[in-house]
């Protein structure tokens, strides 16, 4: 989104109750893409590239389609439309009901290319033949993120838009009947109070201005009722123009039917077995997580709807917390449901190894295409200063995933050394009392000593103790616990000893953290606190991030062979039920959990906290995790927790109030049911998939237990 467009949107939505002006929203419409290119098809059929964080190439800021008959032009985004995914793929079908004809479009991103295949069927009462209309395409490209100092090269069937490194091509399988360019919004148009509709009519001004912009209008003939338009984003150093045009010609030849487009789309996603529970949800979850992934395996949190940071800090980056949590949820689901995600697990592990810092930690956020550090505000361990502006839970989440992946057979170079160094980094941020030091929270809007961060430490230490067999301190590039400020029990060895048994060290740390959680218990509320503040006060507000505790305790319980005691179980049950009950809210339009008590972010004119899909899905997962932990002890409370898990899962399921008709889970909702913020958000999709798998395992366990009782 360029500044001109952001200003235009600002004019259109200033004062709106649920739309923040200056954003490029994706709460409606569908995405197509795989392995890099990410193209949004809005409900009216307009296209926009969102894949720059994944590929480094900006591409199209807007593409509009129209139907021209004689001298009349009808823009299709003004016509009634219907839209859907074709099968279990990322092929998007949009049907436009224009006055003189029905236009059916199929949009598919294929690697660095995108194809739009349009078929036209004249209306029964229209005196129009199938080949009489022309497809009109208005496209605005921003190579290298620029909408100025851009030029065009024109060919019979293609136009090339370029700045320096990025060269973008627009071509047609049937050639162009007309091609013209135009200037972007002028200064007077930007300063005018009225928004601007583009494209304009043909400009009779200076002829060279048509060649000095990224905006083109082309007229494409239909042949036998079909017109196909393609775009290709290239880096000049990697693809010359001859190769680019040959690639587009090959795509036009190979993908010349709806069937061939569908076949190409089907090959880009994992195949979900027919027997998979809640299969429609699983298909949607894997589709979303594939769309948000770069070739490297790292994922953006969601499509970046606010690139100018007007109302957020941006979403088109990889956070190691979100990404590692997603990886762990996927690993859990794959082990249960057999989704064939082996390559996904390997790619994630490989990038976590590559991006680890020398101190064993991971930076705040990185570019998913290459792991390079991205803009952020929590890089204290890179800067000179205390760890306050550092999110220690990120390192805990990565450790938990890598330990589990190692046990699952994921084998990448440097994995063992990475785990050893990560343990050292975790130790450095564990205080003498067994809880993490003052740092930033998972929601990135507070500092303190958080229950959620403590939970991630408990899970990381426990999983490393469970799955770290054979690891020793000498395998890392730094010594385990070299500057940890704490000591461990002599049975575990001295922290930092060369050749020290890492699992034993991690187990000792896990026990410290387990005991230290008592410091955050609030008996008056029957829950664990959100945090201890930097000045030592207990902030006893309810926080959905603390729902990480059941998963962490399951790991600890497995590590200690049933070491979660009865008192802790009682506290966990009280905590989870208090949090999901206390954060639950509902209106005629929605039901779900808010993020935490007092959350004021992106409320706009709403007077209360907004519902979050992450929090709601987390509630379902926490109840399911706790149900399994209780069931292992034949505790009757397991039935109650499993039922609550299913109830909360229903809110984010395909037919639930928090799942859009597009199959996407937006980050947030207003009370009137309006979705808001990043859409789709990868994190809740992964939680949903894992929770379905967890409940399926719980159901089978219960069935097996009943059968055994009958015997």
C-alpha positions as CSV (number, residue, x, y, z in Angstrom):
1,X,0.0,0.0,0.0
2,X,1.5,3.3,-1.1
3,X,1.0,6.5,0.7
4,X,-1.3,7.9,-2.0
5,X,-3.7,4.9,-1.6
6,X,-3.5,5.1,2.2
7,X,-4.6,8.8,2.1
8,X,-7.4,7.9,-0.3
9,X,-8.6,5.2,2.1
10,X,-8.3,7.7,5.0
11,X,-10.7,10.1,3.2
12,X,-13.2,7.2,2.6
13,X,-13.3,5.9,6.2
14,X,-12.5,8.8,8.5
15,X,-14.9,8.6,11.4
16,X,-16.1,5.1,10.6
17,X,-17.1,3.1,13.7
18,X,-15.4,-0.2,12.9
19,X,-12.9,0.7,10.1
20,X,-9.6,2.3,10.8
21,X,-8.8,4.8,8.1
22,X,-5.7,4.3,6.0
23,X,-5.6,0.5,6.0
24,X,-5.8,-2.2,3.3
25,X,-8.3,-4.6,4.8
26,X,-8.5,-8.4,4.1
27,X,-11.5,-9.2,6.4
28,X,-13.4,-10.0,3.3
29,X,-12.3,-11.8,0.1
30,X,-9.9,-14.7,-0.3
31,X,-6.2,-15.3,-0.9
32,X,-4.5,-17.4,-3.5
33,X,-0.9,-18.4,-3.3
34,X,1.7,-20.9,-2.4
35,X,5.5,-20.8,-1.8
36,X,5.7,-17.0,-1.8
37,X,3.3,-15.0,-3.9
38,X,0.3,-14.0,-1.9
39,X,-2.6,-12.4,-3.9
40,X,-5.8,-11.1,-2.3
41,X,-9.0,-11.3,-4.4
42,X,-11.5,-9.0,-2.7
43,X,-15.3,-9.7,-2.8
44,X,-15.6,-7.5,-5.9
45,X,-12.7,-9.3,-7.6
46,X,-10.0,-6.7,-7.2
47,X,-6.5,-8.1,-6.8
48,X,-3.7,-6.9,-4.6
49,X,-0.3,-8.5,-3.8
50,X,0.5,-9.0,-0.1
51,X,3.6,-11.2,-0.5
52,X,6.4,-8.7,-0.2
53,X,7.5,-10.0,3.2
54,X,7.6,-13.5,1.8
55,X,9.4,-12.8,-1.5
56,X,10.9,-9.2,-1.3
57,X,8.8,-8.3,-4.4
58,X,5.9,-5.8,-4.0
59,X,3.9,-6.5,-7.2
60,X,0.5,-5.1,-7.7
61,X,-1.2,-2.6,-5.4
62,X,-4.5,-2.9,-7.2
63,X,-5.9,-4.7,-10.3
64,X,-9.5,-4.0,-11.5
65,X,-11.4,-5.9,-14.2
66,X,-14.1,-4.5,-16.4
67,X,-16.2,-5.6,-19.4
68,X,-16.3,-3.4,-22.5
69,X,-19.0,-3.7,-25.1
70,X,-18.7,-1.2,-27.9
71,X,-18.3,2.1,-26.2
72,X,-19.7,1.0,-22.8
73,X,-17.5,0.0,-19.9
74,X,-18.8,-1.8,-16.8
75,X,-16.3,-2.3,-13.9
76,X,-17.0,-5.8,-12.6
77,X,-16.3,-4.8,-8.9
78,X,-19.5,-2.8,-9.1
79,X,-21.6,-5.8,-10.1
80,X,-23.2,-8.4,-7.8
81,X,-20.6,-11.2,-7.2
82,X,-20.3,-14.6,-5.6
83,X,-17.0,-16.1,-4.5
84,X,-15.7,-19.4,-3.3
85,X,-12.6,-21.7,-3.1
86,X,-12.7,-24.5,-5.7
87,X,-12.4,-27.7,-3.6
88,X,-9.6,-28.0,-1.1
89,X,-7.3,-25.6,-3.0
90,X,-6.3,-22.0,-3.2
91,X,-8.1,-21.5,-6.6
92,X,-10.5,-18.7,-6.2
93,X,-13.7,-18.5,-8.3
94,X,-15.5,-15.2,-8.5
95,X,-18.7,-14.9,-10.5
96,X,-19.8,-11.4,-11.7
97,X,-23.4,-10.8,-12.6
98,X,-23.0,-7.8,-15.0
99,X,-25.9,-6.3,-16.9
100,X,-25.0,-7.7,-20.3
101,X,-23.2,-10.9,-19.3
102,X,-22.0,-13.2,-16.6
103,X,-18.3,-13.3,-16.1
104,X,-16.8,-16.2,-14.3
105,X,-13.2,-15.7,-13.1
106,X,-10.6,-18.2,-11.7
107,X,-7.6,-16.7,-9.9
108,X,-4.5,-18.7,-9.0
109,X,-1.1,-17.7,-7.8
110,X,1.5,-20.1,-9.1
111,X,4.9,-19.5,-7.6
112,X,5.9,-16.0,-8.6
113,X,3.1,-15.7,-11.2
114,X,-0.6,-15.1,-11.0
115,X,-3.3,-16.0,-13.6
116,X,-6.8,-14.8,-14.0
117,X,-8.9,-16.8,-16.4
118,X,-12.2,-15.2,-17.3
119,X,-15.1,-16.7,-19.3
120,X,-18.0,-14.6,-20.5
121,X,-21.6,-15.7,-21.0
122,X,-23.8,-13.1,-22.6
123,X,-27.2,-12.5,-20.9
124,X,-30.1,-14.2,-22.6
125,X,-31.8,-10.9,-23.4
126,X,-28.6,-9.1,-24.5
127,X,-27.7,-8.7,-28.2
128,X,-24.1,-9.6,-27.5
129,X,-22.0,-12.5,-28.9
130,X,-19.4,-14.2,-26.7
131,X,-16.5,-12.5,-28.4
132,X,-18.0,-9.0,-28.7
133,X,-17.0,-7.9,-25.3
134,X,-13.4,-7.2,-24.2
135,X,-11.8,-7.7,-20.8
136,X,-10.5,-4.4,-19.5
137,X,-7.7,-4.6,-16.9
138,X,-6.5,-1.7,-14.8
139,X,-3.3,-2.6,-12.9
140,X,-1.1,-0.5,-10.7
141,X,2.3,-2.0,-9.9
142,X,4.9,-0.7,-7.3
143,X,8.2,-2.4,-8.2
144,X,10.7,-2.1,-5.4
145,X,7.9,-0.6,-3.3
146,X,7.9,2.5,-5.5
147,X,5.0,4.3,-7.2
148,X,7.3,7.0,-8.6
149,X,10.4,6.9,-10.8
150,X,8.9,3.9,-12.4
151,X,8.9,3.1,-16.1
152,X,7.3,0.8,-18.7
153,X,8.4,-1.3,-21.6
154,X,5.7,-2.4,-24.0
155,X,5.3,-5.5,-26.2
156,X,2.5,-6.9,-28.4
157,X,1.2,-9.1,-25.6
158,X,2.9,-7.8,-22.4
159,X,4.0,-4.7,-20.6
160,X,7.0,-4.6,-18.2
161,X,6.9,-2.2,-15.3
162,X,10.2,-1.6,-13.5
163,X,12.1,0.6,-11.1
164,X,15.5,-1.0,-10.4
165,X,15.7,-4.6,-9.2
166,X,12.1,-5.6,-9.4
167,X,10.5,-6.0,-12.9
168,X,6.8,-6.8,-13.0
169,X,5.1,-8.2,-16.1
170,X,1.5,-8.1,-17.2
171,X,0.6,-10.2,-20.2
172,X,-2.4,-11.8,-22.0
173,X,-2.8,-15.1,-23.7
174,X,-4.8,-13.4,-26.5
175,X,-2.7,-10.2,-26.8
176,X,-3.8,-6.6,-26.2
177,X,-6.2,-4.6,-28.3
178,X,-5.2,-1.5,-26.5
179,X,-2.6,-0.4,-23.9
180,X,-2.2,2.9,-22.1
181,X,-0.6,4.2,-19.0
182,X,-1.5,7.0,-16.6
183,X,-0.1,9.0,-13.7
184,X,-0.9,8.1,-10.2
185,X,-2.9,10.6,-8.1
186,X,-1.5,14.1,-8.5
187,X,-0.9,16.5,-5.6
188,X,-4.2,18.4,-6.1
189,X,-6.0,15.1,-6.1
190,X,-4.3,14.0,-2.9
191,X,-5.1,17.3,-1.2
192,X,-8.7,17.3,-2.3
193,X,-11.2,16.2,0.3
194,X,-12.9,13.8,-2.1
195,X,-11.5,10.3,-2.6
196,X,-10.4,9.4,-6.2
197,X,-11.6,6.6,-8.4
198,X,-9.0,5.2,-10.8
199,X,-8.4,4.7,-13.6
200,X,-9.2,8.0,-15.2
201,X,-10.2,8.4,-18.8
202,X,-7.4,8.6,-21.4
203,X,-5.1,11.5,-20.6
204,X,-4.4,14.0,-23.5
205,X,-1.5,15.5,-21.6
206,X,2.3,15.0,-22.1
207,X,2.7,11.7,-23.8
208,X,5.8,10.6,-21.8
209,X,3.8,10.7,-18.6
210,X,2.0,7.5,-19.6
211,X,5.3,5.7,-19.7
212,X,6.6,7.0,-16.3
213,X,4.3,5.2,-13.9
214,X,3.3,1.8,-12.7
215,X,-0.3,2.2,-13.8
216,X,-1.6,0.6,-17.0
217,X,-4.9,0.0,-18.6
218,X,-5.2,-2.8,-21.2
219,X,-8.0,-4.2,-23.3
220,X,-7.9,-7.9,-23.8
221,X,-10.0,-9.7,-26.5
222,X,-12.1,-12.8,-25.6
223,X,-11.5,-15.8,-27.9
224,X,-14.2,-18.4,-27.8
225,X,-15.5,-16.6,-24.7
226,X,-12.2,-16.9,-22.8
227,X,-9.6,-14.3,-21.9
228,X,-6.6,-15.1,-19.7
229,X,-4.3,-12.4,-18.1
230,X,-1.2,-13.2,-16.1
231,X,1.3,-11.2,-14.1
232,X,4.8,-12.2,-13.1
233,X,7.1,-10.6,-10.4
234,X,10.8,-10.9,-11.1
235,X,14.1,-9.9,-9.8
236,X,16.3,-8.6,-12.6
237,X,19.3,-10.4,-11.3
238,X,17.6,-13.7,-11.4
239,X,15.2,-13.5,-14.4
240,X,15.8,-11.6,-17.6
241,X,12.8,-10.3,-19.7
242,X,13.0,-13.1,-22.3
243,X,12.8,-15.8,-19.6
244,X,10.0,-13.9,-17.9
245,X,7.9,-13.7,-21.1
246,X,8.6,-17.4,-21.9
247,X,7.4,-18.4,-18.4
248,X,4.2,-16.6,-18.9
249,X,3.7,-18.1,-22.3
250,X,4.3,-21.6,-20.8
251,X,1.8,-20.9,-18.1
252,X,-0.8,-19.8,-20.6
253,X,-0.3,-23.0,-22.6
254,X,-0.2,-25.4,-19.6
255,X,-3.0,-23.8,-17.6
256,X,-5.5,-23.2,-20.3
257,X,-8.6,-24.6,-18.6
258,X,-10.3,-24.5,-15.3
259,X,-9.4,-28.2,-14.8
260,X,-5.7,-27.6,-15.3
261,X,-5.8,-24.6,-12.9
262,X,-7.5,-26.8,-10.3
263,X,-5.0,-29.6,-10.8
264,X,-2.1,-27.1,-10.4
265,X,-3.7,-25.6,-7.3
266,X,-4.4,-29.1,-5.7
267,X,-0.7,-30.0,-5.9
268,X,0.3,-27.0,-3.7
269,X,-1.4,-28.1,-0.5
270,X,-1.1,-31.2,1.8
271,X,-3.8,-33.8,1.1
272,X,-6.1,-34.1,4.1
273,X,-7.4,-37.7,4.6
274,X,-11.2,-38.1,4.2
275,X,-11.3,-39.7,7.7
276,X,-9.9,-36.6,9.4
277,X,-12.2,-35.2,12.1
278,X,-13.6,-31.8,11.4
279,X,-12.1,-32.2,7.9
280,X,-13.4,-28.8,6.5
281,X,-11.6,-27.0,9.4
282,X,-8.4,-28.9,8.8
283,X,-8.4,-28.1,5.1
284,X,-9.0,-24.4,5.9
285,X,-6.2,-24.4,8.6
286,X,-3.6,-25.9,6.3
287,X,-4.6,-23.7,3.4
288,X,-4.1,-20.6,5.6
289,X,-0.8,-21.7,7.0
290,X,0.4,-22.5,3.5
291,X,-0.6,-19.1,2.2
292,X,1.2,-17.3,5.0
293,X,4.5,-19.3,4.5
294,X,7.6,-18.3,2.7
295,X,9.8,-20.8,0.8
296,X,12.1,-20.8,3.9
297,X,9.3,-22.2,6.1
298,X,8.9,-19.1,8.2
299,X,5.4,-17.5,8.3
300,X,4.1,-14.0,8.5
301,X,1.7,-13.6,11.4
302,X,-1.0,-12.4,8.9
303,X,-1.4,-10.3,5.8
304,X,-0.1,-6.8,6.6
305,X,-3.2,-4.7,6.5
306,X,-1.5,-1.7,8.1
307,X,1.9,-1.2,6.4
308,X,2.2,2.4,7.5
309,X,1.9,1.4,11.2
310,X,-1.1,3.8,11.5
311,X,-3.1,1.6,13.9
312,X,-0.7,-1.2,14.7
313,X,3.0,-2.2,14.5
314,X,2.5,-4.3,11.3
315,X,1.8,-8.0,10.8
316,X,3.9,-9.1,7.8
317,X,6.8,-10.5,9.9
318,X,7.8,-13.7,11.6
319,X,7.5,-13.7,15.4
320,X,9.3,-16.7,16.9
321,X,6.7,-17.1,19.5
322,X,3.8,-17.3,17.0
323,X,5.8,-19.3,14.5
324,X,7.1,-21.9,17.0
325,X,3.8,-22.3,18.6
326,X,2.3,-22.9,15.2
327,X,5.0,-25.4,14.4
328,X,4.3,-27.2,17.7
329,X,0.6,-27.3,17.1
330,X,1.2,-28.7,13.6
331,X,3.5,-31.3,14.9
332,X,0.9,-32.4,17.4
333,X,-1.8,-32.5,14.8
334,X,0.3,-34.3,12.3
335,X,1.3,-37.1,14.7
336,X,-2.4,-37.7,15.5
337,X,-4.0,-37.1,12.1
338,X,-1.3,-38.2,9.7
339,X,-1.3,-35.0,7.6
340,X,2.0,-35.6,5.9
341,X,3.7,-32.4,7.0
342,X,7.3,-33.8,7.4
343,X,8.8,-31.2,5.1
344,X,7.1,-28.4,7.0
345,X,8.6,-29.6,10.2
346,X,12.0,-29.8,8.7
347,X,11.9,-26.3,7.2
348,X,10.8,-24.8,10.5
349,X,13.6,-26.5,12.4
350,X,16.2,-25.5,9.9
351,X,15.2,-21.8,10.0
352,X,15.1,-21.7,13.8
353,X,18.7,-23.1,13.8
354,X,19.8,-20.5,11.2
355,X,18.3,-17.5,13.0
356,X,19.4,-18.2,16.5
357,X,21.6,-15.5,18.0
358,X,25.0,-16.2,19.6
359,X,23.5,-15.8,23.1
360,X,21.0,-18.7,22.4
361,X,18.0,-16.4,22.0
362,X,16.0,-15.3,19.0
363,X,15.3,-11.7,17.9
364,X,12.0,-10.0,18.2
365,X,10.9,-10.5,14.6
366,X,12.5,-11.3,11.2
367,X,11.7,-11.2,7.5
368,X,10.3,-14.7,6.7
369,X,12.0,-14.8,3.3
370,X,15.5,-14.9,4.7
371,X,15.4,-14.6,8.5
372,X,17.1,-11.2,8.5
373,X,16.2,-9.0,11.4
374,X,13.0,-6.9,10.8
375,X,11.8,-3.7,12.4
376,X,10.8,-4.3,16.0
377,X,10.7,-2.9,19.5
378,X,11.8,-5.8,21.6
379,X,15.5,-6.3,20.7
380,X,17.1,-5.6,24.1
381,X,19.4,-8.6,23.7
382,X,20.8,-7.1,20.5
383,X,21.0,-3.6,22.0
384,X,23.0,-2.6,25.1
385,X,20.7,-2.8,28.0
386,X,18.6,-4.9,30.4
387,X,16.3,-7.6,29.2
388,X,13.1,-5.5,29.8
389,X,12.5,-5.0,26.1
390,X,12.9,-8.6,25.3
391,X,10.2,-11.3,24.9
392,X,11.7,-14.3,26.7
393,X,8.7,-16.5,25.9
394,X,9.8,-16.6,22.3
395,X,13.0,-18.6,23.2
396,X,10.9,-20.9,25.4
397,X,8.5,-21.6,22.5
398,X,11.3,-22.4,20.1
399,X,13.0,-24.8,22.5
400,X,9.7,-26.7,23.1
401,X,9.2,-27.1,19.3
402,X,12.8,-28.1,18.6
403,X,12.9,-30.6,21.4
404,X,9.7,-32.3,20.2
405,X,10.7,-32.2,16.6
406,X,14.0,-33.9,17.5
407,X,12.1,-36.6,19.2
408,X,9.8,-37.0,16.2
409,X,12.8,-37.6,14.0
410,X,13.4,-34.2,12.5
411,X,17.1,-34.1,11.6
412,X,18.7,-30.8,10.6
413,X,22.3,-29.7,10.9
414,X,23.1,-27.9,14.1
415,X,19.9,-28.8,15.9
416,X,21.5,-30.3,19.0
417,X,23.9,-27.4,19.4
418,X,21.0,-25.0,19.0
419,X,19.1,-26.6,21.8
420,X,22.2,-26.5,24.1
421,X,22.7,-22.8,23.4
422,X,19.0,-22.0,23.7
423,X,19.1,-23.6,27.2
424,X,21.9,-21.3,28.1
425,X,19.9,-18.3,26.9
426,X,16.8,-19.4,28.8
427,X,18.9,-19.8,32.0
428,X,20.2,-16.3,31.6
429,X,16.7,-14.9,31.8
430,X,15.6,-17.1,34.8
431,X,15.9,-15.2,38.1
432,X,17.0,-16.7,41.4
433,X,13.5,-17.3,42.5
434,X,12.7,-19.6,39.6
435,X,10.7,-17.3,37.5
436,X,11.6,-15.3,34.3
437,X,13.1,-11.8,34.8
438,X,11.2,-8.6,34.0
439,X,10.5,-8.6,30.2
440,X,7.8,-7.9,27.7
441,X,4.6,-10.1,27.5
442,X,3.2,-12.1,24.7
443,X,0.8,-9.3,23.8
444,X,3.7,-6.9,23.5
445,X,2.0,-4.1,25.5
446,X,3.4,-4.5,29.0
447,X,6.5,-5.4,31.0
448,X,6.7,-7.5,34.1
449,X,7.1,-11.1,35.2
450,X,4.3,-12.9,33.5
451,X,2.5,-16.1,34.2
452,X,2.5,-16.8,30.5
453,X,6.3,-16.4,30.2
454,X,6.7,-18.7,33.2
455,X,4.5,-21.3,31.5
456,X,6.6,-21.2,28.4
457,X,9.8,-21.7,30.5
458,X,8.2,-24.7,32.3
459,X,7.3,-26.3,29.0
460,X,10.6,-25.6,27.4
461,X,12.6,-27.0,30.3
462,X,10.3,-30.0,30.6
463,X,10.4,-30.9,26.9
464,X,14.1,-30.5,26.8
465,X,14.4,-32.9,29.8
466,X,12.0,-35.4,28.1
467,X,13.5,-35.3,24.6
468,X,17.1,-34.1,25.1
469,X,18.7,-37.6,25.5
470,X,22.3,-37.5,24.5
471,X,22.7,-33.7,24.6
472,X,25.7,-32.4,26.5
473,X,26.9,-28.8,27.2
474,X,30.0,-29.3,25.0
475,X,27.8,-29.6,21.9
476,X,26.8,-26.0,22.0
477,X,28.8,-22.9,21.0
478,X,28.4,-21.5,24.5
479,X,28.2,-23.3,27.9
480,X,24.9,-24.2,29.4
481,X,23.9,-21.6,32.0
482,X,27.2,-19.8,31.6
483,X,25.7,-16.6,33.1
484,X,22.6,-18.0,34.7
485,X,22.6,-16.5,38.3
486,X,21.2,-19.7,39.7
487,X,22.6,-23.0,40.7
488,X,21.2,-26.5,40.3
489,X,21.1,-29.4,42.5
490,X,24.3,-31.4,42.6
491,X,22.6,-34.4,41.1
492,X,22.2,-32.4,37.9
493,X,25.8,-31.2,37.8
494,X,27.1,-27.7,37.9
495,X,25.6,-25.4,35.3
496,X,28.2,-24.8,32.6
497,X,30.2,-27.9,33.2
498,X,31.7,-29.3,30.0
499,X,29.9,-32.5,29.1
500,X,27.1,-31.8,31.6
501,X,24.0,-33.9,31.0
502,X,21.6,-31.4,29.5
503,X,18.3,-33.2,30.2
504,X,19.2,-33.5,33.9
505,X,20.0,-29.8,34.0
506,X,16.7,-28.9,32.2
507,X,14.7,-31.2,34.6
508,X,16.2,-29.4,37.6
509,X,15.2,-26.1,36.1
510,X,11.7,-27.3,35.4
511,X,11.2,-28.2,39.0
512,X,12.3,-24.8,40.1
513,X,9.9,-23.1,37.8
514,X,7.1,-25.5,38.8
515,X,7.6,-24.5,42.4
516,X,7.9,-20.8,41.7
517,X,4.5,-20.6,40.0
518,X,3.0,-20.6,43.5
519,X,4.2,-17.0,43.8
520,X,1.7,-16.0,41.2
521,X,-1.3,-17.7,42.7
522,X,-4.2,-15.4,43.7
523,X,-6.4,-17.3,46.1
524,X,-9.0,-14.5,46.2
525,X,-9.7,-14.9,42.5
526,X,-8.9,-18.6,42.2
527,X,-6.4,-18.0,39.4
528,X,-2.9,-17.2,38.5
529,X,-2.1,-13.6,38.1
530,X,-1.4,-11.9,34.8
531,X,2.0,-10.7,36.1
532,X,4.1,-9.4,38.9
533,X,4.8,-5.8,37.9
534,X,8.3,-4.4,37.6
535,X,7.9,-2.8,41.1
536,X,6.7,-6.0,42.7
537,X,2.9,-5.7,42.7
538,X,0.7,-8.6,41.7
539,X,-1.5,-7.7,38.8
540,X,-4.4,-10.2,39.3
541,X,-6.3,-9.5,36.1
542,X,-7.5,-12.4,34.0
543,X,-5.3,-13.0,30.9
544,X,-6.0,-15.5,28.2
545,X,-2.2,-16.0,27.7
546,X,-2.1,-17.8,31.0
547,X,-4.1,-20.5,29.3
548,X,-0.6,-21.8,28.3
549,X,-0.4,-23.4,31.8
550,X,-2.2,-26.7,31.1
551,X,0.1,-27.6,28.1
552,X,3.1,-26.8,30.2
553,X,2.0,-28.9,33.1
554,X,1.3,-31.8,30.8
555,X,4.9,-31.7,29.7
556,X,6.1,-31.4,33.2
557,X,3.8,-34.3,34.3
558,X,5.2,-36.5,31.5
559,X,8.8,-35.5,32.5
560,X,8.2,-36.4,36.1
561,X,6.1,-39.5,35.5
562,X,3.0,-38.0,37.1
563,X,4.7,-35.3,39.2
564,X,1.8,-32.7,39.0
565,X,0.4,-33.0,42.5
566,X,-3.2,-32.9,43.5
567,X,-3.1,-29.3,44.9
568,X,-1.6,-28.1,41.6
569,X,-4.3,-29.9,39.7
570,X,-7.0,-28.2,41.7
571,X,-5.4,-24.9,41.1
572,X,-5.2,-25.6,37.3
573,X,-8.8,-26.5,37.1
574,X,-9.8,-23.4,39.1
575,X,-7.6,-21.2,37.0
576,X,-8.8,-22.4,33.6
577,X,-12.4,-22.3,34.5
578,X,-12.0,-18.8,36.1
579,X,-10.2,-17.5,33.0
580,X,-12.6,-18.9,30.4
581,X,-15.6,-17.9,32.4
582,X,-14.3,-14.5,33.3
583,X,-13.1,-13.5,29.8
584,X,-16.1,-14.9,28.0
585,X,-18.4,-12.4,26.4
586,X,-21.2,-12.5,23.9
587,X,-23.7,-10.5,21.9
588,X,-26.4,-11.4,19.4
589,X,-23.6,-11.5,16.8
590,X,-20.6,-13.2,18.5
591,X,-19.4,-15.3,21.4
592,X,-15.8,-15.8,22.5
593,X,-13.1,-14.7,24.9
594,X,-11.5,-11.3,25.2
595,X,-7.7,-11.0,25.4
596,X,-7.4,-9.8,29.0
597,X,-9.3,-7.7,31.4
598,X,-8.9,-4.0,30.5
599,X,-7.6,-4.5,27.0
600,X,-8.1,-1.2,25.2
601,X,-6.4,-2.0,21.8
602,X,-8.3,-1.2,18.6
603,X,-11.6,-0.6,20.3
604,X,-12.5,2.4,18.2
605,X,-15.9,3.6,19.5
606,X,-16.6,0.3,21.3
607,X,-16.6,0.8,25.1
608,X,-15.5,-2.7,26.0
609,X,-12.8,-5.2,25.1
610,X,-13.0,-7.0,21.8
611,X,-13.2,-10.7,21.2
612,X,-10.1,-12.4,19.9
613,X,-10.0,-15.7,18.0
614,X,-6.5,-16.5,19.5
615,X,-7.9,-16.2,23.0
616,X,-11.0,-18.2,22.2
617,X,-9.1,-21.0,20.5
618,X,-6.6,-21.0,23.3
619,X,-9.4,-21.4,25.8
620,X,-10.6,-24.5,23.9
621,X,-7.0,-25.9,23.8
622,X,-6.4,-25.3,27.4
623,X,-9.6,-27.1,28.4
624,X,-8.7,-30.0,26.1
625,X,-5.1,-30.2,27.5
626,X,-6.4,-30.2,31.1
627,X,-9.1,-32.8,30.2
628,X,-6.4,-35.1,29.0
629,X,-4.2,-34.5,32.1
630,X,-7.2,-35.2,34.3
631,X,-8.3,-38.3,32.3
632,X,-4.8,-39.8,32.8
633,X,-5.8,-39.9,36.5
634,X,-9.4,-41.0,35.9
635,X,-10.5,-37.7,37.4
636,X,-14.2,-37.1,36.6
637,X,-13.6,-33.4,36.0
638,X,-12.1,-34.4,32.7
639,X,-15.6,-34.8,31.2
640,X,-16.5,-31.3,32.2
641,X,-13.4,-29.8,30.8
642,X,-13.6,-31.7,27.5
643,X,-17.2,-30.4,27.1
644,X,-16.1,-26.8,27.7
645,X,-13.3,-27.4,25.1
646,X,-15.8,-28.4,22.5
647,X,-18.1,-25.5,23.3
648,X,-15.2,-23.0,22.8
649,X,-14.0,-24.8,19.8
650,X,-17.4,-24.4,18.3
651,X,-17.0,-20.6,18.4
652,X,-14.0,-20.8,16.0
653,X,-15.2,-23.8,13.9
654,X,-16.4,-23.3,10.3
655,X,-20.0,-22.8,11.4
656,X,-19.1,-20.7,14.5
657,X,-19.6,-17.0,15.0
658,X,-15.9,-16.2,14.9
659,X,-15.2,-18.0,11.5
660,X,-15.8,-15.9,8.4
661,X,-17.6,-17.3,5.4
662,X,-14.2,-17.2,3.7
663,X,-13.1,-20.0,6.1
664,X,-10.7,-17.5,7.8
665,X,-10.2,-16.6,11.4
666,X,-9.7,-12.9,11.8
667,X,-7.7,-11.7,14.8
668,X,-10.5,-9.7,16.4
669,X,-14.2,-8.9,16.3
670,X,-16.3,-6.0,17.4
671,X,-19.4,-6.7,19.4
672,X,-21.6,-6.1,16.3
673,X,-19.9,-9.0,14.6
674,X,-17.6,-6.9,12.4
675,X,-14.2,-8.7,11.9
676,X,-11.1,-6.6,12.4
677,X,-7.3,-6.6,12.1
678,X,-5.1,-9.3,10.5
679,X,-7.2,-11.8,8.5
680,X,-6.5,-14.7,8.3
681,X,-4.3,-14.9,11.4
682,X,-2.2,-18.1,11.4
683,X,-2.0,-18.7,15.1
684,X,-5.6,-19.5,15.9
685,X,-5.8,-21.7,12.8
686,X,-3.0,-23.8,14.1
687,X,-4.5,-23.9,17.6
688,X,-7.8,-25.1,16.2
689,X,-6.2,-27.9,14.2
690,X,-4.2,-29.1,17.2
691,X,-7.2,-28.9,19.5
692,X,-9.3,-31.0,17.1
693,X,-6.6,-33.6,17.1
694,X,-6.3,-33.5,20.9
695,X,-10.0,-33.9,21.5
696,X,-10.0,-36.8,18.9
697,X,-7.3,-38.5,21.0
698,X,-9.3,-37.9,24.2
699,X,-12.5,-39.3,22.7
700,X,-10.7,-42.5,21.5
701,X,-9.1,-42.9,24.9
702,X,-12.5,-42.6,26.6
703,X,-14.0,-45.1,24.2
704,X,-11.2,-47.5,24.8
705,X,-11.6,-47.1,28.6
706,X,-15.3,-47.8,28.4
707,X,-14.7,-50.9,26.2
708,X,-12.1,-52.2,28.8
709,X,-14.7,-51.6,31.6
710,X,-17.3,-53.6,29.6
711,X,-14.8,-56.5,29.2
